[in-house]
Amino acid sequence: MGELIGITGPIGSGKSTVAQYFATMQPDHALYETWHVVAEIATAFNAALKAELAYETTHDPIELANQVLIWLPDAISESLHHDVVWNQLAFTKHDAIAKPDMYEKLLTYLRQIEKQPKLLTARITPETKETFRPILQWLGGYLVTKISKTIWYDELLRRIQLRNPTTSLVIISGVRYPSDAEVVRAHGGRILRVERPGPAIHTSDPTEAERENIQPDVTVINNGSPEQLSAAVETMWNDLAAGHARPSYAAM
């Protein structure tokens, strides 16, 4: 493939906007976002949850979640090319108490489904993904913890190598873990961090803290107008092509 760029940065920093600017500047491009792959597993989770709720076998959220997880190994094998067994995914009430951050998003989602069961048959799209953020965040972090630190990026790079071997620019938006960044670099890519000055957006998602441990190759400071940000990204893209990218670019 050509240039491979993984984009990271805090929530609300402008990662998706920067990715779109790159796409506009380079017609021969491919854009990947981690959430698309996570959504495949979330869709399988929703189908299993719908079936379990129809049987009404339990009202205990921990038992219900484990009954749903029984169905996930096949989806993980098909979508992520990892062989797992249910015991790797299952958890106990003690686990949920001892590590509340790891299970908070799941339990939030189960409460959400109690109030909005129609979500179980809704498609997860760019327009609806905010509604499904709790389950996407939970699965995104949980499979990293339970199966492999690089489970999502191993699959993303597998798909990129299969589908885009000669594409001039491949962009991966939403790099969240240092291990993800290392997978990108191992395939010859660079890590771009987007920063927006101002108060931080607080989130209870524990994986957000991992972003701060990612060491970027280039930083874009989103501190100006959309036109200025676009110009900064274009300058950086031209510098990359010339082989002398600077450590930092500011949209001002």
Solvent accessible surface area in square Angstrom, and as a share of the most:
residue,aa,sasa,rsa
1,M,73,0.33
2,G,42,0.40
3,E,37,0.16
4,L,2,0.01
5,I,3,0.01
6,G,0,0.00
7,I,0,0.00
8,T,0,0.00
9,G,0,0.00
10,P,48,0.30
11,I,49,0.25
12,G,42,0.40
13,S,2,0.01
14,G,12,0.11
15,K,26,0.11
16,S,62,0.40
17,T,59,0.34
18,V,0,0.00
19,A,1,0.01
20,Q,96,0.43
21,Y,43,0.16
22,F,0,0.00
23,A,13,0.10
24,T,110,0.64
25,M,49,0.22
26,Q,38,0.17
27,P,115,0.72
28,D,67,0.35
29,H,65,0.29
30,A,13,0.10
31,L,53,0.26
32,Y,26,0.10
33,E,32,0.14
34,T,16,0.09
35,W,34,0.12
36,H,81,0.36
37,V,3,0.01
38,V,8,0.04
39,A,9,0.07
40,E,67,0.30
41,I,0,0.00
42,A,0,0.00
43,T,77,0.45
44,A,28,0.21
45,F,0,0.00
46,N,4,0.02
47,A,62,0.48
48,A,8,0.06
49,L,0,0.00
50,K,101,0.43
51,A,43,0.33
52,E,19,0.09
53,L,65,0.32
54,A,84,0.65
55,Y,161,0.61
56,E,126,0.57
57,T,83,0.48
58,T,19,0.11
59,H,171,0.76
60,D,55,0.28
61,P,59,0.37
62,I,19,0.10
63,E,95,0.43
64,L,17,0.09
65,A,0,0.00
66,N,22,0.11
67,Q,45,0.20
68,V,0,0.00
69,L,0,0.00
70,I,93,0.47
71,W,154,0.54
72,L,0,0.00
73,P,21,0.13
74,D,116,0.60
75,A,19,0.14
76,I,0,0.00
77,S,43,0.28
78,E,138,0.62
79,S,21,0.13
80,L,4,0.02
81,H,102,0.46
82,H,47,0.21
83,D,131,0.68
84,V,15,0.09
85,V,92,0.53
86,W,91,0.32
87,N,117,0.60
88,Q,71,0.31
89,L,0,0.00
90,A,23,0.18
91,F,5,0.02
92,T,77,0.45
93,K,136,0.58
94,H,132,0.59
95,D,44,0.23
96,A,13,0.10
97,I,121,0.61
98,A,60,0.47
99,K,114,0.48
100,P,78,0.49
101,D,87,0.45
102,M,43,0.19
103,Y,4,0.01
104,E,69,0.31
105,K,35,0.15
106,L,0,0.00
107,L,40,0.20
108,T,46,0.27
109,Y,0,0.00
110,L,14,0.07
111,R,131,0.48
112,Q,35,0.15
113,I,4,0.02
114,E,146,0.65
115,K,170,0.72
116,Q,89,0.39
117,P,79,0.49
118,K,174,0.74
119,L,22,0.11
120,L,16,0.08
121,T,93,0.54
122,A,43,0.33
123,R,186,0.68
124,I,21,0.11
125,T,21,0.12
126,P,87,0.55
127,E,147,0.66
128,T,48,0.28
129,K,55,0.23
130,E,107,0.48
131,T,53,0.31
132,F,1,0.01
133,R,82,0.30
134,P,22,0.14
135,I,0,0.00
136,L,16,0.08
137,Q,12,0.05
138,W,8,0.03
139,L,0,0.00
140,G,5,0.05
141,G,11,0.11
142,Y,2,0.01
143,L,0,0.00
144,V,15,0.08
145,T,80,0.46
146,K,61,0.26
147,I,36,0.18
148,S,28,0.18
149,K,142,0.60
150,T,33,0.19
151,I,0,0.00
152,W,9,0.03
153,Y,1,0.00
154,D,60,0.31
155,E,2,0.01
156,L,1,0.01
157,L,3,0.01
158,R,91,0.33
159,R,24,0.09
160,I,0,0.00
161,Q,95,0.42
162,L,124,0.62
163,R,146,0.53
164,N,26,0.13
165,P,73,0.46
166,T,121,0.70
167,T,15,0.08
168,S,45,0.29
169,L,0,0.00
170,V,0,0.00
171,I,0,0.00
172,I,0,0.00
173,S,6,0.04
174,G,13,0.13
175,V,0,0.00
176,R,37,0.13
177,Y,25,0.09
178,P,43,0.27
179,S,24,0.16
180,D,5,0.02
181,A,1,0.01
182,E,98,0.44
183,V,17,0.09
184,V,0,0.00
185,R,69,0.25
186,A,84,0.65
187,H,70,0.31
188,G,64,0.62
189,G,9,0.09
190,R,88,0.32
191,I,0,0.00
192,L,3,0.01
193,R,26,0.10
194,V,0,0.00
195,E,62,0.28
196,R,130,0.48
197,P,82,0.52
198,G,59,0.57
199,P,134,0.84
200,A,77,0.60
201,I,104,0.53
202,H,171,0.76
203,T,56,0.33
204,S,60,0.39
205,D,6,0.03
206,P,59,0.37
207,T,11,0.07
208,E,21,0.10
209,A,70,0.54
210,E,61,0.27
211,R,14,0.05
212,E,105,0.47
213,N,91,0.46
214,I,6,0.03
215,Q,129,0.57
216,P,44,0.28
217,D,64,0.33
218,V,8,0.05
219,T,19,0.11
220,V,0,0.00
221,I,47,0.24
222,N,11,0.06
223,N,65,0.33
224,G,34,0.33
225,S,41,0.27
226,P,87,0.55
227,E,128,0.57
228,Q,76,0.34
229,L,5,0.03
230,S,35,0.23
231,A,54,0.42
232,A,9,0.07
233,V,0,0.00
234,E,83,0.37
235,T,57,0.33
236,M,2,0.01
237,W,35,0.12
238,N,83,0.43
239,D,19,0.10
240,L,10,0.05
241,A,88,0.68
242,A,64,0.50
243,G,64,0.62
244,H,116,0.52
245,A,35,0.27
246,R,120,0.44
247,P,106,0.67
248,S,49,0.32
249,Y,4,0.01
250,A,40,0.31
251,A,0,0.00
252,M,161,0.72
